[in-house]
Amino acid sequence: MTPPIGVPEPGFRHVLAVREFRVLWLVSIQSLLGDQIARVALAVLVFDRTRSGFATATVYALTFLPAVAGNILLGPLTDRLPRRSVLVVGDLIRAGLLAAMAIPALPLWALAALLVVAVTVGAPWGAAEAALIADILPSPDYPVGLGLRSATNQSAQLIGFAAGGLGVAVLGAHTALAVNAATFAVSALVIRTYLHPRPTPIRTAPAGRTDVVQTGATAPRTVAVSPPAGWLGGARAVLGDHQLRLLLCFSWILGLIVVPEGLAAPYAAELNAGPTAVGVLLAAGPTGVLLGTLAYTRLLTTPTRARLLGPFATATGIPLILCATRPGLVLVCGLFAAAGAFTGYQIQVVTEFVDLIPAQLRGQGIALASAGLLAAQGLGLLTAGLLTEHLTPSLTIATAGATATGLGATLTLRRIRQHHLDPVATSS
């Protein structure tokens, strides 16, 4: 929704003035920093015990993959329980699990099992938080709040990885895990103290009622807000809507853009560069995402963000295509950063998705989108790894870029066609 003429677009200071949003923003940062330090701690701990790169990579993958099942199976809880309660209970459960993982004598199989449960529990927590932010912030403020969270999350990841090695070296792996447990306990206390209780979302809409919603790129739509039938009713509602399906596909393009991160080590070897280059390559993409998100959120108006969603999605893969020319380290870092910068269009994707989906289905919808994104990233990395058996890392990355560009162009044409078919479509 576009602000009235003459009213400036909201800025970061504006959304931070909303206390509940500020609280969620701060606890999210400190928890994410703890998570990144814990990932480093787990990698060090497992490698020290096993001296196996495969075991280390497997445990690292467990910090992401269980979230796919968690989002699908537990995502409906975010709409069937008060969202503040989901956040508090989720934080307390993870605090206990991480505290148990910090026990020095714990066997590796038990460590892995606790990790799977912790990541699974974290999936509905993330969906509930995102849905709650949409409840807290007015519609015009939501993209700005989303952009601020995305930018600070990227910064926290970079800082967390950088500080993780130092923290583990100084504190030890087990103490670092205990610190992460403490961040979840603090988060639960702060959320319980400073966030207002709200009713269960699915019980707040009378059966048969409808709402009219409008985004910056779609016409006003009347959407049903009746409670979904069955545990996965929300997922069926999302997948049954053509506009929501299209937005999901736009978001899942990121599954191809993460390929350079998975191939950072072999790409550095192809460039005859050392281990330092691996870290530089890994940092390039997130740095671009950080800068691109800030620019997309703060320099573009709401209608412009809507119009550029498709072009930016298409352009995301173009810098990666240029990797086929095997540029040097400095230039390839610039290409990775440029690809990351174009992913700022995801802010508009999430904004339109949240605007279109009924409030009491919002948690399930976000959980479904997150599960699909994680699956797309896993599939993209797996496919890229298989391709490197036949292609050089540079050509594999270029192939991922070309696929992303082709998919972005196809989805953009479908988006344009949808708007032309709607006689009252508007870009305002």
C-alpha positions in Angstrom: 0.0 0.0 0.0 1.4 3.3 -1.1 1.6 6.2 1.5 -0.6 9.2 0.7 0.8 11.8 -1.6 3.0 14.3 0.4 3.6 11.8 3.2 7.2 10.6 3.2 8.0 6.9 3.2 8.7 5.5 6.7 12.3 5.1 7.7 14.2 2.8 10.1 13.8 5.3 12.9 10.1 5.3 12.4 9.7 1.5 12.8 12.1 1.3 15.6 9.9 3.8 17.5 7.3 0.9 17.8 8.4 -0.8 21.0 7.2 -4.3 20.2 9.0 -4.3 16.9 12.1 -3.0 18.6 12.0 -5.7 21.2 11.7 -8.5 18.5 14.4 -6.9 16.5 16.8 -6.8 19.4 16.2 -10.3 20.6 16.5 -11.6 17.1 19.9 -10.0 16.7 21.3 -11.4 19.9 19.9 -14.9 19.3 21.3 -14.9 15.7 24.7 -13.9 17.0 24.6 -16.8 19.4 23.5 -19.2 16.7 26.4 -18.3 14.4 28.9 -18.7 17.3 27.2 -22.1 18.1 27.7 -23.2 14.4 31.4 -22.5 14.6 31.5 -24.3 18.0 29.8 -27.3 16.6 32.1 -27.5 13.6 35.1 -27.3 15.9 33.7 -29.8 18.4 32.8 -32.4 15.9 36.0 -32.1 13.9 38.2 -32.3 17.0 36.4 -35.5 18.0 36.2 -37.2 14.6 38.8 -35.5 12.4 36.3 -36.2 9.6 35.3 -33.5 7.2 32.2 -35.4 6.2 31.0 -35.7 9.8 31.6 -32.0 10.3 29.7 -31.0 7.2 26.8 -33.4 8.1 26.4 -31.8 11.6 26.6 -28.3 10.0 23.9 -29.3 7.6 21.7 -30.3 10.6 21.7 -26.7 11.6 19.5 -26.0 8.6 17.8 -29.1 7.1 15.4 -30.1 10.0 13.8 -26.7 9.6 12.1 -28.0 6.4 10.2 -30.6 8.3 9.6 -28.3 11.2 8.0 -25.6 9.0 5.7 -28.1 7.3 4.7 -30.1 10.4 4.7 -27.5 13.1 4.0 -24.4 11.1 0.2 -24.6 11.7 0.9 -24.0 15.4 1.7 -20.4 14.6 -2.0 -19.8 13.7 -3.5 -22.2 16.2 -1.8 -20.9 19.4 -1.1 -17.3 20.6 2.0 -16.2 18.7 3.7 -14.7 21.8 3.3 -18.1 23.5 4.9 -19.9 20.5 7.9 -17.6 20.7 8.3 -17.9 24.5 7.9 -21.7 24.6 10.1 -22.2 21.6 12.9 -20.1 23.1 12.7 -22.0 26.4 12.8 -25.4 24.7 15.9 -24.3 22.7 17.6 -22.9 25.8 17.2 -26.3 27.5 18.4 -28.2 24.4 21.5 -26.0 23.9 22.3 -26.2 27.6 22.2 -30.0 27.3 24.4 -29.9 24.2 27.0 -27.9 26.2 27.6 -30.9 28.5 31.2 -32.0 27.7 30.7 -35.8 28.0 27.7 -35.9 25.7 28.1 -38.5 22.9 28.1 -37.2 19.3 24.9 -39.1 18.4 23.1 -37.4 21.3 24.5 -34.0 20.3 23.2 -34.5 16.8 19.8 -35.6 18.0 19.4 -32.6 20.3 20.5 -30.3 17.4 17.8 -31.8 15.1 15.1 -31.1 17.7 16.4 -27.6 18.4 16.4 -26.7 14.7 12.9 -28.2 14.2 11.5 -26.2 17.1 13.1 -23.1 15.7 11.1 -23.4 12.5 7.7 -22.4 13.8 9.4 -19.8 16.0 10.6 -18.0 12.9 7.3 -18.2 11.2 5.5 -16.9 14.3 7.9 -14.0 14.7 7.5 -12.9 11.0 3.7 -13.2 11.3 3.7 -11.2 14.6 5.7 -8.4 13.1 3.0 -8.1 10.4 0.5 -7.8 13.2 2.6 -5.2 15.0 3.6 -2.9 12.1 1.0 -1.1 9.9 1.0 -2.1 6.3 3.1 0.8 4.9 5.7 0.2 7.6 6.1 -3.5 7.1 8.5 -3.4 4.1 10.8 -1.0 6.0 10.8 -3.2 9.1 11.4 -6.2 6.9 14.3 -4.5 5.2 15.8 -3.5 8.6 15.6 -7.0 9.9 17.1 -8.5 6.8 20.0 -6.0 6.8 20.8 -6.5 10.4 20.5 -10.3 10.1 23.1 -10.3 7.3 25.3 -8.1 9.5 24.8 -10.4 12.5 25.7 -13.4 10.4 28.9 -11.8 9.2 29.9 -10.6 12.7 28.8 -13.9 14.2 31.0 -16.0 11.9 33.9 -13.6 12.4 33.5 -13.5 16.2 32.7 -17.2 16.4 36.2 -18.4 15.8 37.6 -16.0 18.4 34.8 -16.8 20.9 35.4 -20.5 20.6 39.1 -20.1 20.9 38.8 -18.0 24.0 35.8 -19.7 25.7 35.9 -23.2 24.3 33.2 -25.0 22.2 31.1 -26.1 25.1 31.0 -22.7 26.8 30.1 -21.2 23.4 27.1 -23.5 23.2 26.1 -22.5 26.8 26.3 -18.8 25.7 23.9 -19.6 22.9 21.5 -21.3 25.4 21.6 -18.1 27.5 20.6 -16.0 24.5 17.4 -18.0 24.1 16.6 -17.7 27.8 17.0 -14.0 27.6 14.9 -13.8 24.5 12.0 -15.7 26.2 12.1 -13.4 29.2 12.2 -10.2 27.1 9.4 -11.4 24.8 7.2 -12.5 27.7 7.8 -9.2 29.5 7.5 -6.6 26.7 5.1 -8.1 24.1 1.4 -7.7 24.5 -0.7 -10.9 24.6 -2.8 -11.4 21.5 -5.6 -14.0 20.9 -5.1 -17.1 18.9 -5.2 -15.9 15.2 -7.3 -18.7 13.8 -10.1 -18.0 16.4 -10.3 -14.3 15.6 -12.0 -14.5 12.2 -15.7 -15.6 12.1 -16.4 -18.3 9.5 -17.5 -17.0 6.2 -16.0 -13.4 6.6 -13.9 -11.9 3.8 -11.4 -9.1 3.8 -10.2 -6.9 0.9 -6.4 -6.6 0.6 -4.2 -4.6 -1.7 -0.4 -4.6 -2.4 1.8 -2.3 -4.4 1.6 -4.6 -7.4 -1.8 -6.2 -7.3 -5.4 -5.1 -7.6 -7.7 -5.1 -4.6 -8.7 -8.7 -3.9 -11.4 -10.2 -1.7 -10.0 -13.2 0.2 -11.7 -15.7 2.4 -10.6 -15.7 6.0 -12.5 -18.7 7.3 -10.4 -21.0 9.4 -8.6 -23.6 7.3 -9.8 -27.2 7.3 -7.3 -29.7 8.7 -3.8 -29.4 10.0 -2.4 -28.5 6.5 -5.4 -26.4 5.4 -3.2 -23.2 5.4 -0.7 -24.8 3.0 -3.6 -25.9 0.7 -5.0 -22.4 0.8 -1.6 -20.9 -0.2 -0.9 -23.4 -2.9 -4.4 -23.0 -4.3 -3.9 -19.2 -5.0 -2.1 -18.4 -8.3 -0.6 -15.1 -7.0 0.7 -16.6 -3.8 2.2 -19.6 -5.8 3.9 -17.1 -8.1 5.4 -15.2 -5.2 6.7 -18.5 -3.7 8.4 -19.3 -6.9 10.1 -15.9 -7.0 11.4 -16.4 -3.4 12.7 -19.9 -4.3 15.1 -18.5 -6.9 17.5 -18.0 -4.0 18.1 -21.7 -4.1 20.3 -21.0 -7.1 21.9 -17.9 -5.8 23.4 -19.7 -2.8 25.4 -22.0 -5.1 28.6 -19.8 -4.9 28.6 -20.2 -1.1 28.6 -24.0 -1.4 31.4 -23.9 -4.0 33.5 -21.3 -2.3 36.3 -23.7 -1.4 36.6 -25.5 -4.8 36.3 -22.1 -6.6 39.2 -20.7 -4.6 41.2 -23.8 -5.6 40.3 -23.2 -9.2 41.7 -19.6 -8.8 44.8 -21.1 -7.2 44.0 -19.0 -4.1 44.5 -20.0 -0.4 42.1 -20.6 2.5 41.8 -16.9 3.1 40.1 -16.5 -0.3 37.4 -19.0 0.8 36.4 -16.7 3.6 36.5 -13.7 1.3 34.3 -15.5 -1.2 31.8 -16.5 1.5 31.6 -13.0 2.7 31.0 -11.4 -0.7 27.4 -12.6 -1.2 26.1 -11.7 2.2 27.8 -8.3 1.9 25.9 -7.7 -1.4 22.6 -8.8 0.2 23.2 -6.3 3.0 23.8 -3.4 0.7 21.2 -4.3 -1.8 18.5 -4.7 0.9 19.3 -1.3 2.4 19.2 0.3 -1.1 16.0 -1.5 -2.2 14.3 -0.5 1.1 15.4 3.1 1.5 16.1 4.4 -2.0 13.1 3.1 -3.8 9.4 4.1 -3.3 6.7 1.5 -2.8 5.4 1.5 -6.4 9.0 1.3 -7.7 9.8 -1.7 -5.5 6.7 -3.4 -6.9 7.6 -2.7 -10.5 11.3 -3.8 -10.1 10.5 -7.2 -8.4 10.5 -9.1 -11.7 13.5 -7.3 -13.3 15.6 -7.7 -10.2 14.7 -11.4 -9.9 15.8 -11.8 -13.5 19.0 -9.8 -13.1 20.1 -11.8 -10.0 21.7 -14.6 -12.0 23.4 -12.4 -14.6 26.6 -11.6 -12.5 27.0 -15.4 -11.9 26.8 -16.1 -15.6 29.9 -13.9 -16.0 31.8 -16.4 -13.8 32.2 -18.5 -16.9 35.0 -16.2 -18.0 37.0 -17.1 -14.9 37.7 -13.6 -13.6 40.2 -13.0 -10.8 39.4 -13.1 -7.1 38.6 -9.4 -6.7 36.2 -9.3 -9.7 34.5 -12.5 -8.8 33.9 -11.2 -5.3 32.2 -8.2 -7.0 30.1 -10.5 -9.1 29.0 -12.5 -6.1 28.2 -9.2 -4.2 26.2 -7.9 -7.2 24.1 -11.1 -7.4 23.4 -10.8 -3.6 22.5 -7.1 -4.0 19.8 -7.9 -6.6 18.1 -10.3 -4.1 16.8 -7.2 -2.4 13.6 -7.9 -4.4 12.8 -10.5 -1.8 11.6 -7.7 0.4 8.8 -7.0 -2.0 8.0 -10.7 -2.4 7.5 -11.1 1.3 5.5 -7.8 1.6 3.1 -8.8 -1.1 2.8 -12.4 0.3 2.0 -11.1 3.7 -0.5 -8.6 2.3 -2.3 -11.2 0.3 -2.6 -14.0 2.8 -5.3 -13.7 5.5 -3.9 -12.9 9.0 -5.0 -16.2 10.6 -3.2 -18.2 7.8 -0.2 -16.0 7.9 2.0 -18.1 10.1 1.3 -21.3 8.1 2.0 -19.4 4.9 5.3 -18.1 6.0 6.3 -21.5 7.4 5.5 -23.1 4.0 7.5 -20.4 2.2 10.4 -20.9 4.5 10.3 -24.7 4.1 10.3 -24.3 0.3 13.2 -21.9 0.4 15.3 -24.2 2.6 14.5 -27.1 0.3 15.3 -25.1 -2.8 18.7 -24.1 -1.3 19.5 -27.7 -0.3 18.5 -29.0 -3.8 20.5 -26.2 -5.5 23.6 -27.0 -3.5 23.2 -30.7 -4.0 22.7 -30.3 -7.8 25.7 -27.9 -8.0 27.9 -30.4 -6.1 26.9 -33.1 -8.6 27.6 -30.8 -11.5 31.2 -30.2 -10.3 31.9 -33.8 -11.0 31.6 -32.9 -14.7 32.1 -29.1 -14.9 34.6 -26.7 -13.3 33.3 -24.7 -10.3 33.2 -21.5 -12.4 31.0 -23.2 -15.1 28.8 -24.7 -12.4 28.2 -21.3 -10.9 27.6 -19.8 -14.3 25.0 -22.6 -15.0 23.2 -21.8 -11.8 23.1 -18.1 -12.7 21.8 -18.8 -16.2 19.0 -21.0 -14.7 18.1 -18.3 -12.2 17.9 -15.7 -14.9 15.8 -17.9 -17.1 13.4 -18.7 -14.2 13.2 -15.1 -13.2 12.3 -14.0 -16.8 9.7 -16.7 -17.0 8.1 -15.7 -13.7 8.2 -12.0 -14.6 6.3 -12.7 -17.9 3.7 -14.6 -15.9 3.4 -11.8 -13.4 2.9 -9.2 -16.2 0.3 -11.5 -17.8 -1.6 -11.8 -14.5 -1.8 -8.1 -14.2 -3.0 -7.6 -17.8 -5.7 -10.2 -17.3 -7.0 -8.3 -14.3 -9.1 -5.4 -15.6 -8.6 -3.4 -12.4 -4.9 -4.1 -11.8 -2.9 -1.3 -10.4 0.7 -0.6 -9.7 0.0 2.1 -7.0 
